[in-house]
Amino acid sequence: MTTTYNFCAGPAMLPADVMLKAQKELINWNGLGTSVMEVSHRSKEFIALAEQAEADLRQLMHIPDNYKVLFMHGGGRAQFSNIVNNFLGDNGRALYLTSGQWSRAAVKEAKLLVGEEAIDELTIVNQDDGVKVVTLPKLIGDKNDYRFVHYCPNETVDGIEIFENLTSPWPVIADMSSTIMSREIDVSQFAVIYAGAQKNIGPSGLSLVIVHEDMLSLPSLAQSSVMDYRVAAANGSMFNTPPTFAWYLAAEVFKWLTALGGVKAIAQINCQKAQLLYQCIDENDFYVNTVAVSNRSKMNVTFQLNDDALNSKFLAQAQANGLVALKGHRVVGGMRASIYNAMPLSGVEALVTFMNAFAKQHSA
Ligand SMILES: *Cc1c(COP(=O)(O)O)cnc(C)c1O
């Protein structure tokens, strides 16, 4: 049987070792004779799991002590509304930088909740000769102008990543759903980092919120208690029943990453994978990527074939070679290879071999 490499943007592949371990202990976790899915989230075994997960994550990302780590429901999008509800009470305003689909979706949700007037939007991506490039603005203004500035360091759909740090007079909130733990970052540069789990953390349904304590004293809007960051922080993310199985798998992913040498080690492999794939795209006239080199995503590599008529043939042949879920997002078309932490180098090597052969076969 051919090895299957899953390039899905999300839910994405999980490390094979983690899946095998979960399978092995599925019906007898921790010697309890039951699955982790079937034990109380308030049991001492689950509390120990939760504490270890948080400790491992803190270590992996070097999270300072004055940040809370929350394991929330609702995926990445839930945080689009949570950041508004938690921080924009008493007529607070926010600035949103947009660079693609996800940052625009966050704006839409914010405006829905607090109205157009409370949200300022600034586009930071430009087309330069058909190439998309991000220019981070010099943000200046009064500290009281905005409660926060929001942006998305990795646009999963567009394949655009922002590697520079944003400097701002206002607290910075980042949607890191598709880039969290893929490379080293300085958490202290951010007031809030959030991420849906299903790209680099674990299964869908769970989302992580890393929030500076000071943010928790901002006035909030009336909101549901299960989505209130203060309530989550005060209750160890267990105000109500959390998605325990997703949390367990996330904990296993953190252990896996730690054993591998942490974020620094995976970042090197991620660079190698991305470089290999972009090199293949650049060396073949048959493939095109339209993102400036400085903003090419290391997690979501988008590309088009120079003949759209060959798209379905490309996808079918790729699939036959065990390379699945390469179809681009319906909004942008083309292809997309998502190469998150769990994608081994061998998966990218197999993809590149296939792409070179396909290009050769179809070039005049
Ligand atoms: C996937 C993704 C989301 C949405 O996550 P859901 O869990 O589906 O709500 C939000 N932002 C970014 C950058 C994403 O990649």
The ligand as a Gaussian input file, in Angstrom:
#p B3LYP/6-31G(d) Opt

LIG

0 1
 C       -9.014000      27.471000      10.464000
 C       -8.886000      28.899000      10.865000
 C       -9.884000      29.567000      11.608000
 C      -11.217000      28.943000      11.931000
 O      -11.175000      27.932000      12.807000
 P      -12.530000      27.165000      13.201000
 O      -12.033000      26.245000      14.240000
 O      -13.065000      26.513000      11.979000
 O      -13.478000      28.168000      13.753000
 C       -9.669000      30.875000      11.969000
 N       -8.527000      31.509000      11.637000
 C       -7.558000      30.912000      10.920000
 C       -6.316000      31.656000      10.583000
 C       -7.710000      29.587000      10.510000
 O       -6.741000      28.992000       9.795000

